[in-house]
Amino acid sequence: MASPTAPTITATGISAPTYAEVLDYLKAKYRSIYGDDVYLESDSQDGQFLAVQALAISDANAATIAAYLSFSPATAQGAALSSNVKINGIARAVATNSQADLKIVGQAGTTITNGFAEDQNGNKWALPSSVVIPPSGEIVETAICATVGAITALAGQINKISTMTRGWQSVTNLLDATPGAPVETDPKLRAKQKTSTALPSRTVLEGTIGAVANVTGVTRYSAVDNDTKVTDSNGIPGNSLAMVVEGGDANEIAAAIAAKKGPGGGTYGTTSISTTNVYGMPVTIKFFRPTNRSITAAVSLKALSGYTSAIGSALQQAVSDYVNQVAIGGGPSGTVEWADALTAANSIPGSETFKLTALTISGPDGPGSPDVPLAFNQSASCTPAAVVLTVT
């Protein structure tokens, strides 16, 4: 029979007694030996000794539970989660550089070798090692920012040729650049692991989504499949698939879609890439890069005992983090949700030191009511500085 202080594994999982339960058990056993009148409060030597033993047992139980949970991608953390997802053929994403799809215009047949473009802030953007301008005189290629981190560039701001090449006439980014990302967090890695299992799925749509999600550098994505014969409310033509993809190389994304999409169905989007299907036949794949909607928030709170400016900064970060993880198109609700932003603000360590009195989230079109709507091809972004905090 297991000790009352030890972890227990049942059909529902693993559990262990709390520190307080372990301490009460040790005190009860101690009194059964030395008598009920023995004094074991925290200001006694014997009480402190039992507390040390209870803490050691509780710590060992916590380590046992952590080890048990580390074998599942749903509950593993850190290095254990990184090891678990390898069975699905994926890995935790490392810190990335910003990316931008560049429209390159020039004379047909011109070869650009190790080319660089430059934005208005002087940041360099590296093209693939060799780019050949096709007979049409223009081509779209994904460029990587030479500087690590969340380097931003709005549409049209990457417009300078840094590596002068005869026949290369102009360059521009038609859409905002996708900022680089930090090391992939555990929640995002779990979501990617869950999606990756759709690669061998029984539906073509699931397989296509899984293939796109597995492209290196892809951070957020969504799919709208119009399987009717008429244009839907989003403007997507009949029998067409509209993928919206943030991050990743445009050519790799197109190749993933071409390899998995069903026969006969078209693709729809503002980014058009020529690639080949699994039979080596040329095919044009279209998809969307998300249009960014900058979100701001105004938060008012009443400071209580123990409140510090660090807690206020943590609140700003929490609201910003929530906005930045909202799915493209706003997920099932189609919005950046006021209630979820409120939950994020109230869930930080130290939330007992303040009382929220007001919270408003706003988009480019003004304050939400109270949510901020997103179109199917829009993404939301927010910085901690965009969360304005008023403390009374």
Secondary structure as UniProt FT lines:
FT   TURN            4..5
FT   STRAND          8..10
FT   TURN            11..12
FT   STRAND          13..15
FT   HELIX           19..34
FT   TURN            36..37
FT   TURN            42..43
FT   HELIX           45..69
FT   TURN            70..71
FT   TURN            73..75
FT   HELIX           78..84
FT   HELIX           85..88
FT   STRAND          97..106
FT   TURN            108..109
FT   STRAND          111..113
FT   STRAND          116..119
FT   TURN            120..121
FT   STRAND          124..126
FT   STRAND          130..132
FT   TURN            135..136
FT   STRAND          138..149
FT   TURN            155..156
FT   STRAND          158..161
FT   TURN            166..167
FT   STRAND          168..173
FT   HELIX           186..196
FT   TURN            197..200
FT   HELIX           204..213
FT   TURN            216..217
FT   STRAND          218..226
FT   TURN            233..234
FT   TURN            238..239
FT   STRAND          240..247
FT   HELIX           250..260
FT   TURN            263..264
FT   STRAND          266..267
FT   STRAND          271..276
FT   TURN            278..279
FT   STRAND          282..288
FT   STRAND          291..294
FT   STRAND          296..303
FT   TURN            305..306
FT   HELIX           309..324
FT   HELIX           328..333
FT   STRAND          335..336
FT   HELIX           338..346
FT   TURN            349..350
FT   HELIX           351..353
FT   STRAND          354..363
FT   TURN            364..365
FT   STRAND          366..367
FT   STRAND          372..373
FT   TURN            376..377
FT   STRAND          378..381
FT   HELIX           384..386
FT   STRAND          387..391
//
